[in-house]
Amino acid sequence: MRDPKYRRWLKRQHCVVCKKMAETDATKVDFYGCIPVDPAHTENNGASSKGPDSSCVPLGRKHHREYDFNRKEFEDKYRVDMKVLAAQYYAQYLKENGTKAGLPVPESESTIDL
């Protein structure tokens, strides 16, 4: 499923890696150094095709390239579960923007502090 509005919404969020690092030591984070932020797909449909937009998380270009190079190493290095983050971001988007294609707004999903 392609959702241009969701991808635009993601581009207005902070990079998940920079945000996580800021929570532990804000002096080590340069949010402006991680601009622009792009939607990074955490799933694919095989044959090098991108998965649904609902599987995206916001990553700055530097971190996006690092994630695409080796997803497992990236998740281990930054101690993140990108698929869980993708679900949380999409739930937050639906909560803020109503339903999309008949999907209900998730009420029991954990949300992120944006």
C-alpha positions as a Markdown table, in Angstrom:
| # | Residue | x | y | z |
|---|---|---|---|---|
| 1 | Met | 0.0 | 0.0 | 0.0 |
| 2 | Arg | 1.4 | 3.4 | -1.0 |
| 3 | Asp | 0.4 | 6.3 | 1.2 |
| 4 | Pro | 2.0 | 9.6 | 0.1 |
| 5 | Lys | 0.4 | 11.5 | 3.1 |
| 6 | Tyr | 2.1 | 9.1 | 5.6 |
| 7 | Arg | 5.5 | 9.5 | 3.9 |
| 8 | Arg | 5.1 | 13.3 | 4.1 |
| 9 | Trp | 4.2 | 13.0 | 7.7 |
| 10 | Leu | 7.3 | 10.9 | 8.4 |
| 11 | Lys | 9.5 | 13.5 | 6.8 |
| 12 | Arg | 8.4 | 15.9 | 9.5 |
| 13 | Gln | 9.5 | 13.6 | 12.3 |
| 14 | His | 13.0 | 13.3 | 13.8 |
| 15 | Cys | 15.3 | 10.5 | 12.8 |
| 16 | Val | 14.6 | 7.5 | 15.1 |
| 17 | Val | 18.3 | 7.0 | 15.8 |
| 18 | Cys | 19.0 | 10.6 | 16.7 |
| 19 | Lys | 15.9 | 10.8 | 18.8 |
| 20 | Lys | 17.0 | 7.7 | 20.7 |
| 21 | Met | 20.5 | 9.0 | 21.3 |
| 22 | Ala | 19.0 | 12.3 | 22.5 |
| 23 | Glu | 17.1 | 10.5 | 25.2 |
| 24 | Thr | 20.4 | 9.2 | 26.7 |
| 25 | Asp | 22.8 | 12.1 | 26.0 |
| 26 | Ala | 21.5 | 15.1 | 24.1 |
| 27 | Thr | 24.9 | 16.6 | 23.9 |
| 28 | Lys | 25.9 | 13.9 | 21.3 |
| 29 | Val | 23.1 | 14.5 | 18.9 |
| 30 | Asp | 23.0 | 16.9 | 16.0 |
| 31 | Phe | 19.4 | 16.7 | 14.6 |
| 32 | Tyr | 20.4 | 19.2 | 11.9 |
| 33 | Gly | 23.2 | 16.8 | 10.8 |
| 34 | Cys | 20.5 | 14.2 | 10.1 |
| 35 | Ile | 18.4 | 16.2 | 7.7 |
| 36 | Pro | 16.7 | 15.5 | 5.5 |
| 37 | Val | 14.7 | 12.7 | 7.1 |
| 38 | Asp | 13.3 | 10.1 | 4.7 |
| 39 | Pro | 10.9 | 7.2 | 5.1 |
| 40 | Ala | 12.9 | 4.0 | 5.4 |
| 41 | His | 11.0 | 0.8 | 4.5 |
| 42 | Thr | 11.5 | -2.0 | 7.1 |
| 43 | Glu | 9.9 | -4.6 | 4.9 |
| 44 | Asn | 10.2 | -5.5 | 1.2 |
| 45 | Asn | 8.0 | -7.5 | -1.2 |
| 46 | Gly | 10.9 | -9.5 | -2.6 |
| 47 | Ala | 12.9 | -9.0 | -5.8 |
| 48 | Ser | 14.2 | -5.7 | -4.4 |
| 49 | Ser | 10.8 | -4.0 | -4.2 |
| 50 | Lys | 9.7 | -1.9 | -1.3 |
| 51 | Gly | 7.2 | -3.1 | 1.2 |
| 52 | Pro | 4.1 | -1.1 | 2.2 |
| 53 | Asp | 4.5 | 2.4 | 3.3 |
| 54 | Ser | 3.0 | 1.5 | 6.7 |
| 55 | Ser | 6.3 | -0.4 | 7.3 |
| 56 | Cys | 8.4 | 2.9 | 7.2 |
| 57 | Val | 10.2 | 4.7 | 9.9 |
| 58 | Pro | 11.9 | 8.2 | 9.7 |
| 59 | Leu | 15.6 | 8.0 | 9.3 |
| 60 | Gly | 18.1 | 10.7 | 8.4 |
| 61 | Arg | 19.9 | 10.1 | 5.1 |
| 62 | Lys | 23.1 | 9.0 | 6.9 |
| 63 | His | 21.3 | 6.5 | 9.1 |
| 64 | His | 19.1 | 5.4 | 6.1 |
| 65 | Arg | 22.1 | 4.4 | 4.1 |
| 66 | Glu | 23.6 | 2.6 | 7.1 |
| 67 | Tyr | 20.3 | 0.7 | 7.6 |
| 68 | Asp | 20.0 | -0.3 | 4.0 |
| 69 | Phe | 23.6 | -1.5 | 4.0 |
| 70 | Asn | 23.1 | -4.0 | 6.8 |
| 71 | Arg | 19.8 | -4.1 | 8.7 |
| 72 | Lys | 20.7 | -6.6 | 11.3 |
| 73 | Glu | 24.0 | -4.8 | 12.3 |
| 74 | Phe | 22.1 | -1.5 | 12.3 |
| 75 | Glu | 19.4 | -2.8 | 14.7 |
| 76 | Asp | 22.1 | -4.3 | 17.0 |
| 77 | Lys | 24.3 | -1.2 | 17.0 |
| 78 | Tyr | 21.5 | 1.2 | 17.9 |
| 79 | Arg | 19.4 | -1.3 | 19.9 |
| 80 | Val | 16.2 | -0.7 | 17.9 |
| 81 | Asp | 13.6 | -3.0 | 16.5 |
| 82 | Met | 12.7 | -1.3 | 13.2 |
| 83 | Lys | 9.5 | -3.3 | 12.6 |
| 84 | Val | 8.1 | -2.5 | 16.1 |
| 85 | Leu | 9.0 | 1.2 | 15.5 |
| 86 | Ala | 7.3 | 1.1 | 12.1 |
| 87 | Ala | 4.1 | -0.2 | 13.7 |
| 88 | Gln | 4.2 | 2.5 | 16.4 |
| 89 | Tyr | 4.8 | 5.3 | 14.0 |
| 90 | Tyr | 2.0 | 4.1 | 11.7 |
| 91 | Ala | -0.4 | 3.7 | 14.7 |
| 92 | Gln | 0.5 | 7.3 | 15.8 |
| 93 | Tyr | -0.1 | 8.6 | 12.3 |
| 94 | Leu | -3.6 | 6.9 | 12.1 |
| 95 | Lys | -4.4 | 8.2 | 15.6 |
| 96 | Glu | -3.6 | 11.8 | 14.5 |
| 97 | Asn | -5.1 | 11.6 | 11.0 |
| 98 | Gly | -8.1 | 9.3 | 11.3 |
| 99 | Thr | -8.7 | 6.1 | 9.3 |
| 100 | Lys | -7.1 | 5.1 | 6.0 |
| 101 | Ala | -8.7 | 2.7 | 3.6 |
| 102 | Gly | -11.2 | 1.5 | 6.2 |
| 103 | Leu | -8.5 | 0.7 | 8.8 |
| 104 | Pro | -9.7 | 1.5 | 12.4 |
| 105 | Val | -7.6 | 3.8 | 14.5 |
| 106 | Pro | -5.6 | 1.5 | 16.8 |
| 107 | Glu | -6.6 | 2.2 | 20.4 |
| 108 | Ser | -4.6 | -0.5 | 22.2 |
| 109 | Glu | -1.4 | 0.0 | 20.3 |
| 110 | Ser | 1.5 | 1.5 | 22.2 |
| 111 | Thr | 2.3 | 4.9 | 20.9 |
| 112 | Ile | 5.6 | 6.8 | 20.7 |
| 113 | Asp | 6.3 | 10.1 | 22.2 |
| 114 | Leu | 6.8 | 12.4 | 19.2 |
